Amino acid sequence: MATQKIETFITAELQDRVWESLHKRSLSKNIANAYIFSGPSGSGKEHLAIEFSKLLNCEKPEKMGCNNCPSCRRFLKLQHEKLKLIFPLPTPANKSSSRSTIDNKNLELVTQEISKKSVNPFHKIKIPGATRILINSIRELRKSLYLKSENSGRGIVLIFDAHLLSMGQGEAGNALLKLLEEPPNNISFILVTDQINLILTTILSRCQCITFPKLNNKVIEDWLYMKKINENDIPFFTGLSNGNVHQAEFLISHKKEELLILVNTLVGVLIAKNSEKWRKFIQTYSKLAKDDFILFSFHLMLLKIWFQSTNRLKNNINHLLHNTQLKSGMERFISIYKEADYSAIISEVEELNNSVKINLFMPLALTTFLLKIQKNINN
């Protein structure tokens, strides 16, 4: 329970404006049928969605749920009868079957992921092979929502990574739209997304939007202190987190020395005119984009933040990474590549990340990326 209290304090207190708005809505009793919680990855959206759901069903509500009543305790375990969780799942092996969304192979993994989420609200539920929200998830939801239930409390449907409703032919999004057009009584849908631009406009029009800002560095620093990270390493991990607590959690699962080597190696490959290094980079990251997009994207994020920080150093604008071992490499880059176009370089990194999502041929995309980086470095 101590971990739960720590995480609750961080999100509720440091997304205070958002929580104040949600708290006022709970007091007004004028609860909408549908909300969209949107904002950057790792800004506490999923956690506050759970906290808001818990508050709406708390037997002794104050500014937050009491965490002690039977309802709150069930919400803390994500096992409340009023709570429905929807998130991306792999397509079942038997695609023609409509009996169940989750096959036996993934059932245990899903249970484990939900359990991890209940202990650590910043844990991101990830099921291997899950690239979309399945239409069967929405069909099963529809059946369960119209079953008779107790009148007390408010039913909550949390849809994580809601932009993935639109993947494929968008069948899941269209199925959800029908539910939102005729919502069941005393039910609220909360769609959580990092990419609100991918949500169907017809769904957007039926939701109240709650926008989350990126967490500031002080939030990440406090979180790292609570995780008992070495005080001298906090600027390094905070600087690379870029306001994303998911990122921070992933970073601290690695040794600082490993991350330093990784960042310096990536930058070294980009600036080198070495065909062997480029060939190995293209082979490695073509495979990584296919096998582990999250790790692929994480590596690109490190590059993006390094170039952003280097640009700030060149322009005498403070950044936490300037107080780390990465600074010397940045200084060397600035002294050698005086005309580098940092904005263009950062745009190329972002474009490469997006190329995976639109299924471009990765060896070609990576080759083009390296050539463009060279052009913008030697501008």
Buried (B, 14 or more C-beta within 10 A) or exposed (E): EEEBEBBBEBBBEBBEEBBEEBBEBBEEEEBBBBBBBBBBBBBBBBBBBBBBBBBBBBEEBEEBBBBEBEBBBBBBBBEBEBBBBBBBBBBBEEEEEEEEBBBEEBEEBBEEBBBBBBBBBBBBBEBEEBBBBBBBBBBBBBEEBEEEBEEEBBBBBBBBBBBBBBBBEBBBBBBBBEBBEEBBEBBBBBBBBBBBEBBBEEBBEBBBEBBBEBBEBEBBBBBBEBBEBEEEBBBBBBBBBBBBBBBBBBBBEEEBEEBBEBBBEBBEBBBBEEEEBBEEBBEBBBEBBEEEBEEBBBBBBBBBBBBBBBBBBBEEEEBBBBBBEBBEBBBEBBEEBEEBBBEBBBBBBEBBBEBBEEEBEBBEBBBBBBEBBBEBBEE
